[in-house]
């Protein structure tokens, strides 16, 4: 039967767009659902600050009235201006194992992009780098994280059949928490601290932090550190306000470390938190009526063995100097105290040697790989 593509034009259809993923993966042991309330905010103009500079439409694929796929078509105008591209992104793509369905979705994004003067298609990508990026191509038997998306093994095969090729890969590492800080790691941290006159600082008092602007300074540091990375577009002040409001309340500040120089300037930050993967599965992606309990238990009462490394950033003029060693020399004892066994790195660009080198003194396992695909329009 033919595939019908329907543009999302109502709140009811947007809810169907979001819920399709939940239904499609509800019995999969490795997929982790997003919070439904977060997804409504993500796709709603006025609520997601990224939509101040992104244009987007969402599409459903239907066959005989039944939803069989979905995709978002996105133009990030800040990223295109930064990287001098005319690129349309496809994101939040899901489809049954039928090439006619995946073809209809990708062709829709291609045509949507052509109509707006674009010359290249890339994805899966979100509105910005803090959305989930890449399509899983290795590690289908590994639990996903709240910062990534899971997909069935046939997805990348469809992309290749549709003429899309590799743009870039991200790798994901399982980093085992050591019983003791590696001696070489500790020695490097001591040398770097003295050589550059650096100090480690722990944050406290969430209300005071919001008023002091320190958390906003952290996100501005992330803008500096991530600027050269694939497709990155600098976060606006409104985006930063949004992220601070969303994430500061749930952070355990023991699992956040910053490094300052002698002038009191932030030069590095490491932000981590207990993995919420199993909690989100138990909550089925909903806070209400009882989903909040599973999330709160993972954050406060019964932590999992796994932690997520959400963000690690070093100011460009301090990169390649071993500053990361200071972050993890401080954080490892915290992880040990809280009972964590290993950390999920979340996606790291395979070509980013700076970030890969920071794990050289730890026992690690590369257990996932994901890919961004591209093709000319």
C-alpha positions, 0 to 999 in steps of 0.5 A: 500500500502507498505511504502518505506523508502528513505534516504535523499541524495540531497539538494532537498530531504533535502528541502522536509524533512523540508517542510513536517512538514510545509505542515503537520501542515499548518492549525493547530492553535497550531503548530509553524513552525521553520524558514526554513533558520535555519532548512537548517543550522541545518541539514547541515554539516559544518554549524551546529557545533553539526555535528562535533561530531554527526552522522546523516542521514535523512529519508523520508517515501513514499507511492505511491510516496507521502511523508507520514512521516520523521525522523532523526537518530542521534548518539551524540558521546559526549553525549554517552561518557558522559553518558556511553551509546550506544544510537541512537536518533530519532528526527524530527519525523512526520507521518500520522496516520498509524501504518505502516508508524510510524513502518517503520520510527522507524524500520529504526532508530533501524536498522541504530543504530544497524549497528553502534553498538548502543543498545538503541533507545531514542527520540524524541531528537535533536542533542543537548539539545538546539534542540527541545526535547520530544513528546507532550503528554498533552496540544494539545490545547496550542500554541507551542513555537519556542523552542519546536515542536508540534505533533498530539495526536496520535503520543505517542499512536503509540510510545507505540504500537511500544514498546517504553516506557517512559524515562523521561518527561518534563513539561511546565509552564505558569507563570503569571507576577505578578502586584508586586514582591511577598514580600517573593520573594523580601525578599529572594533576599535581604537576598541572595544578602547580604549573598553571596555578589552578584550583579545584572548586566545588559548587554549593547552594543552588539558589545562590548559584543561579543568582551569582551567574556561575552556572551561566559562566559554565555554559559560556565556557562550554560555548568556547570549548565546543565551538570547533566541534562538528556542526556546533552553534553557540548557545544563546543567552535564552538557551542558557537560561533554559538549560539552567532552569531545566538541569540545575534543580536535578544536579547533585553538586557533589558530581560537578567540579570546576577548575579555576585559574589564579584570576578566578576564571573558569577554565574547566568543568565536569558535570555528571549525574546518576544514570536515569536510563532504568528509571525512565524505562520504569516511568515509561517517559512520563512524570505523572502519575508515578514516574517522578518516584522512579526518577527521584529514587535514582537521583537520591535514594537508590542510585544505579551502578552507572553514572552519565558524564553529561558535559566535560569542557576545557577552555581552548587555551588550557586544552592539551595541558592535562587539566582534565586530570584535575577534574577526575582526580576530584570526581573519582573519590565522589563516584567511589563514595556514591557506589558507582561502578562505571561511567557512560561517556555519551557520544564523543567524536571519533576524530576528537583526539583531545577527548579520547586521550583523557581516558588513557589511564582508565580501564575503558570499553568502546561499546557503541558507535553512532553515525551522522549521514549526509548526501547532496540534495 
